[in-house]
Amino acid sequence: MPRDLQTIGIIAGGGQFPLLFIEAAHNEGRRVVVVAHKGETDEQVAAAADAVVWVKLGQLGRVISFLQKEGAGETVFLGSITKTKIFRDVMPDFKALSLWNKIDRKQDDSILRAFAAALEKEGIKVLESTIYLRHLLFPPGILTKKKLSGTQRQDIVFGWQNARAIGKLDIGQCVVVRDCTVLAVEAIEGTDAAILRGGMLAKEKAVVVKVKKPGQDFRFDLPATGFDTIKTLQQVKGAVLAVEAGQSLLFDREKMINEANKSGIVVVGVTECEDGSLLME
């Protein structure tokens, strides 16, 4: 099918982001076709799409063929993929194997950039994931009733420096700290698992800091938090969730903040100034 400027594709993982995008894109008059991943993408996403194909991780040729057949000259990467599946559930086709062998560092950014480059080589432009949903970006300032203590502010500054450092290495986007001690670093297991590990070591009052990676590509893998993040913090009696404002996604804002207020958890959007100082108000 010839390229249709009204058709946009979604390469969808799990979570609500793909569904929210479909609604927003439809409101903009776009036809939306979805590449859904088995075991990850919600059935509601497939039901809301104008066309859908179900694939397994690694079926790059099928992804390209579907988007081209549907006339999608543009696409977005949305939703989460369970990263540990890379070791057990990938079903690479010839195109994927060829691409994989060309990637020197098998880490998030390298893989996603290579995937995007392969799509664009086929005439499918990869757009920023927030193109229709910029209102979901994490706002600046304290969002909860409870405010930060002086010790918690120090922990955020300390955690921020360490989160930036692991981001430069493309390891993760989140650290868990208490009393200026790193208790957990997010890696392939994801944020919630890191919070549980670090929170158990802290016993209580853990401070979670989540930031973008240096040079973060808005086309994919933006940090994201929401109601489930607060529920995880509650399990370990955590005290603070500090997230880089304007550089990550916030889902179910009202529900999330209400739950945080019930537990006395501080939720704050932090802004880094040009001089490196942090604004937390």
C-alpha positions in Angstrom: 0.0 0.0 0.0 1.3 3.5 -0.8 2.4 5.6 2.1 -0.7 7.2 3.8 0.1 10.4 5.7 -3.1 9.9 7.8 -2.0 6.5 9.0 0.4 6.2 11.9 1.7 3.0 13.4 2.3 2.0 17.0 4.9 -0.5 18.1 3.2 -1.4 21.3 4.4 -2.9 24.6 2.4 -3.1 27.8 0.7 -0.5 29.9 -1.9 2.1 29.1 0.3 4.4 27.0 -0.6 2.8 23.6 -4.3 3.1 24.4 -4.0 6.7 25.4 -2.1 7.4 22.2 -4.7 5.7 20.0 -7.5 7.9 21.5 -5.4 11.1 21.1 -4.4 10.2 17.5 -8.0 9.4 16.5 -8.9 12.8 17.9 -6.3 14.3 15.5 -7.9 12.5 12.6 -5.2 9.8 12.3 -5.8 6.2 11.3 -3.9 4.0 13.8 -2.4 0.6 13.1 -0.8 -1.4 15.9 2.1 -3.9 16.1 1.1 -5.7 19.3 3.5 -8.0 21.3 2.2 -11.3 22.6 2.3 -11.5 26.3 2.8 -7.7 26.7 0.2 -5.6 24.8 -3.3 -5.3 26.3 -6.1 -6.7 24.3 -7.9 -3.3 24.6 -5.2 -1.8 22.6 -5.7 -4.3 19.8 -9.5 -3.7 19.9 -9.1 0.1 19.7 -6.7 -0.1 16.6 -7.9 0.3 13.0 -5.6 -2.6 12.2 -3.4 -4.9 14.2 -0.8 -7.6 13.9 0.4 -9.7 16.8 4.1 -10.5 16.9 6.8 -12.0 19.1 9.9 -10.1 20.2 12.4 -10.2 17.3 10.0 -10.5 14.3 11.4 -7.3 12.7 10.6 -8.4 9.2 6.9 -8.9 10.1 6.8 -5.5 11.8 8.2 -3.7 8.7 5.9 -5.7 6.3 2.8 -4.9 8.3 3.5 -1.1 8.6 4.3 -0.9 4.9 1.2 -2.9 3.9 -1.0 -0.6 6.0 0.6 2.5 4.5 2.1 3.8 7.8 4.9 6.2 6.9 5.2 7.2 10.6 5.3 5.2 13.8 5.9 5.5 17.5 7.3 3.2 20.2 4.9 3.0 23.1 4.6 0.9 26.3 6.9 -1.4 28.2 8.5 -4.6 27.3 9.7 -6.9 30.0 13.4 -6.6 29.5 14.3 -10.0 31.0 12.4 -11.6 28.1 15.4 -10.8 25.9 17.1 -13.9 27.3 14.2 -16.4 26.9 11.3 -15.2 24.7 12.9 -13.6 21.6 12.0 -15.2 18.3 14.4 -13.4 15.9 13.8 -13.5 12.2 16.5 -13.0 9.5 16.2 -9.2 9.6 16.4 -9.1 13.4 19.5 -11.4 13.5 21.3 -9.4 10.9 20.5 -6.2 12.9 21.5 -7.8 16.2 24.9 -8.9 15.0 25.7 -5.3 14.0 25.0 -3.9 17.5 28.1 -3.7 19.6 26.5 -2.9 22.9 23.3 -4.9 23.7 21.8 -2.2 25.9 18.5 -0.3 25.7 19.6 2.8 23.7 21.7 0.9 21.3 19.0 -1.7 20.5 16.2 0.9 20.2 18.3 3.3 18.0 19.3 0.4 15.7 15.6 -0.7 15.5 14.5 2.8 14.7 17.3 3.2 12.0 16.1 -0.1 10.4 12.6 1.2 10.2 13.6 4.6 8.8 15.8 2.8 6.2 12.5 1.3 5.0 10.8 4.7 4.8 9.0 4.5 8.2 9.8 7.6 10.3 10.0 7.1 14.0 8.3 10.0 15.9 8.6 11.2 19.5 6.3 9.1 21.7 4.7 12.2 23.3 3.7 13.8 20.0 0.0 13.9 21.0 0.4 13.4 24.8 2.7 16.1 26.1 0.3 16.7 28.9 1.4 13.4 30.4 5.0 14.7 31.1 5.8 14.9 34.8 5.1 18.5 36.2 7.6 20.4 38.3 7.3 21.0 42.0 5.8 19.1 45.0 2.5 17.4 44.0 1.6 16.1 47.4 0.4 17.6 50.7 3.5 16.6 52.5 6.7 18.5 51.9 10.4 17.5 51.8 12.6 17.5 54.9 16.2 18.8 54.7 17.5 15.3 54.9 15.3 14.2 52.0 16.5 17.1 49.9 20.1 16.0 50.5 19.2 12.5 49.5 17.6 13.7 46.3 20.7 15.6 45.3 22.9 12.6 46.1 20.6 10.2 44.3 20.4 12.5 41.3 24.1 12.5 40.8 24.2 8.7 41.0 21.2 8.2 38.7 22.8 10.5 36.1 26.0 8.4 36.3 24.2 5.1 35.7 22.2 6.7 32.9 25.5 7.7 31.1 26.4 4.0 31.2 22.9 3.0 29.9 22.3 0.8 32.9 19.1 2.3 34.2 17.2 5.5 35.2 16.5 5.0 38.9 18.3 4.7 42.2 17.1 4.1 45.7 18.9 5.9 48.5 18.7 6.7 52.2 21.1 8.9 54.3 23.2 9.6 51.2 23.8 5.9 50.7 22.9 4.0 47.4 20.8 1.0 48.3 19.7 -0.1 44.8 20.4 0.7 41.2 17.9 -0.1 38.5 19.1 -2.4 35.8 17.3 -4.8 33.5 14.8 -5.8 36.2 13.0 -2.4 36.2 12.0 0.3 38.6 9.6 -1.5 40.8 12.0 -4.4 41.5 14.8 -1.9 42.3 12.4 -0.1 44.7 11.6 -3.3 46.5 15.3 -4.3 46.8 16.4 -0.9 48.0 13.4 -0.4 50.2 13.9 -3.6 52.1 17.5 -2.6 52.8 16.4 0.9 54.0 13.7 -0.7 56.3 11.7 2.6 55.8 12.1 6.1 54.5 13.7 5.2 51.2 14.1 8.0 48.7 13.6 7.0 45.0 15.1 9.2 42.3 14.3 8.7 38.7 15.8 10.7 35.9 16.2 10.7 32.1 19.4 9.4 30.6 21.8 12.0 29.3 20.9 12.5 25.7 17.5 10.8 26.2 15.8 10.1 22.9 12.2 11.1 23.2 11.3 8.6 20.6 11.5 5.7 23.1 12.2 4.5 26.6 11.1 7.6 28.5 11.1 7.1 32.3 7.5 6.5 33.6 5.8 6.4 37.0 2.3 6.2 38.2 -0.1 4.6 40.7 1.7 1.3 40.7 5.0 3.0 41.6 3.4 4.4 44.8 1.9 1.0 45.6 5.4 -0.4 45.4 6.8 2.3 47.6 4.1 1.6 50.2 5.2 -2.0 50.4 8.6 -0.9 51.7 7.4 2.2 53.7 9.2 4.5 51.3 9.2 8.2 51.8 9.9 10.1 48.6 9.5 9.7 44.9 11.6 12.3 43.0 11.3 12.4 39.2 12.9 14.6 36.6 10.2 17.1 35.6 9.3 17.4 31.9 11.5 14.5 30.9 9.4 11.5 32.0 5.8 10.3 31.9 3.2 10.4 34.7 0.2 8.1 34.4 -3.0 8.3 36.5 -1.9 11.5 38.2 -4.9 12.1 40.4 -5.1 8.5 41.6 -1.4 8.4 42.2 -1.3 11.6 44.2 -4.3 10.6 46.3 -2.6 7.3 47.1 0.7 9.0 48.0 -1.2 11.4 50.3 -2.8 8.5 52.2 0.7 7.1 53.0 2.5 10.4 53.6 4.8 9.8 50.6 6.2 13.0 49.0 6.0 13.1 45.2 8.1 15.9 43.6 9.1 16.9 40.1 12.7 18.1 40.1 14.2 20.5 37.6 17.9 20.7 36.9 19.2 24.2 36.3 22.0 25.2 33.9 24.4 25.5 36.8 23.6 22.0 38.0 21.5 23.0 41.0 18.1 21.3 41.5 14.7 23.0 41.9 12.3 21.0 44.1 9.4 23.5 44.6 
